[in-house]
């Protein structure tokens, strides 16, 4: 795995942790809360988009493409219409995406190092979202 991948992956946790921390320390800051909401949405969209085939375009499962679209739509409508529980929904979606990647065979197998990194990233991002939710933001 190229060195840039883990650097970017772990750097991507900084906004999760920092924005969750800000929402906890500044509970009346709509900016921090909104930024965390949008960052979580952006990461979910990125992960779903990564499922679209490139090298395996002709052999990719139709279910993989449909599922990525359904997860995106779930994220979009949850963010727009159930804002009060968005952070819980975002946490669930991050975990579902990881679970699908690891256990369904819909995507090509991940190298072990990348798999470990994705698990750590998802756990830390999810804990950040849950901490912000538990603090009463939104």
Order of alpha helices (4+ residues) and beta strands (2+ residues): alpha-alpha-alpha-alpha-alpha
